[in-house]
Amino acid sequence: MMTSFFENLEPDIDLAPGRILFSQGEPGDAAYIVHSGYLDLLVGGAELTSIMPGEIVGEMALVENQTRFATAAAGKEGARLYRINRDRFLTLTRERPAFALAVMKTMSDRLRKWGALFE
């Protein structure tokens, strides 16, 4: 779980239910770890998946230096998040191999899950 990398910190974002964290097509300057609650991930307005506590979101925009792939909105309970700016994300991936592997595993899991939708 990604939260183990931030266990000594307090979440720095509180999102009310339904509030948008970021929108598809926007530039990405940070990734986020869900501390509590959850986020709905939407592509073209259709719900793709939910991002649960301990999971990262927004990492694709940082890894690829591209715009956001999806829209992320707080679920029915709202969400508390850790924000990881681009510099901190790059530092963590460089200095904490376990963090880099956790991000890669998350991306791989999602690719397999989402790829199955098209089979």
C-alpha positions in Angstrom: 0.0 0.0 0.0 1.2 3.4 -0.9 0.2 5.0 2.4 3.1 3.3 4.1 5.4 5.8 2.4 3.5 8.7 4.1 2.5 7.2 7.5 4.2 10.0 9.4 2.3 12.7 7.5 -1.2 14.0 7.7 -3.3 14.0 4.5 -3.2 17.5 3.0 -6.4 17.5 0.8 -10.0 17.0 1.9 -12.5 16.6 -0.9 -16.2 16.9 -0.4 -18.4 14.2 -2.1 -18.5 14.6 -5.8 -15.8 17.3 -5.9 -13.4 17.0 -8.9 -9.7 16.6 -8.0 -8.6 16.9 -11.6 -10.1 16.7 -15.1 -9.3 14.6 -18.2 -7.1 16.6 -20.5 -5.6 18.9 -17.9 -1.9 19.1 -17.4 -0.7 17.1 -14.4 1.6 18.5 -11.8 1.0 16.0 -8.9 -0.1 12.5 -8.0 -2.3 11.7 -5.1 -2.5 8.8 -2.6 -6.0 8.1 -1.1 -5.8 8.1 2.7 -9.6 7.6 3.3 -12.8 7.6 1.3 -12.3 6.9 -2.4 -12.2 8.6 -5.8 -14.2 7.7 -8.9 -12.1 7.7 -12.1 -14.0 8.7 -15.2 -13.1 8.7 -18.9 -15.3 10.5 -21.3 -17.9 10.8 -18.4 -18.1 7.0 -18.0 -16.9 5.5 -14.7 -13.8 3.4 -15.2 -13.0 2.4 -11.7 -12.7 3.5 -8.1 -9.4 4.4 -6.4 -9.4 3.1 -2.9 -7.4 3.9 0.3 -3.7 3.2 -0.2 -3.9 3.6 -4.0 -2.2 6.2 -6.2 -3.9 8.3 -8.9 -2.5 10.9 -11.3 0.9 9.1 -11.7 0.5 8.6 -15.4 0.6 12.4 -16.1 3.9 12.6 -14.1 5.5 9.5 -15.6 4.6 10.4 -19.2 4.7 14.2 -18.8 1.3 14.2 -20.6 -2.2 15.6 -19.8 -4.6 13.7 -17.5 -5.9 10.4 -18.8 -9.1 10.7 -16.8 -11.2 12.8 -14.4 -10.9 12.0 -10.7 -13.8 12.9 -8.4 -14.4 12.2 -4.7 -16.8 9.4 -4.0 -20.0 9.5 -1.9 -18.0 9.7 1.3 -15.6 12.3 0.1 -11.8 11.6 0.2 -8.7 12.6 2.1 -5.5 12.6 0.1 -1.8 13.0 0.2 -0.5 15.3 -2.6 2.8 14.4 -4.2 4.2 17.2 -6.5 6.3 16.3 -9.5 9.6 17.0 -7.8 8.8 14.8 -4.8 7.4 12.1 -7.0 10.6 12.0 -9.1 12.7 12.0 -5.9 10.8 9.2 -4.4 11.0 7.0 -7.5 14.8 7.7 -7.7 15.6 7.2 -4.0 13.0 4.7 -2.9 13.0 1.7 -5.3 10.1 0.2 -3.3 8.0 3.3 -4.2 8.9 3.0 -7.8 8.0 -0.7 -7.9 4.7 0.0 -6.2 3.8 2.7 -8.8 4.8 0.3 -11.6 2.7 -2.5 -10.1 -0.3 -0.2 -9.8 0.1 0.9 -13.5 0.5 -2.7 -14.6 -2.5 -4.0 -12.6 -4.7 -1.2 -14.1 -3.5 -1.9 -17.6 -4.4 -5.6 -17.3 -7.8 -4.8 -15.7 -8.8 -2.1 -18.2 -7.4 -4.2 -21.1 -9.8 -7.0 -20.1 -12.7 -4.6 -20.7 -11.9 -4.7 -24.4 -11.5 -8.4 -24.9 
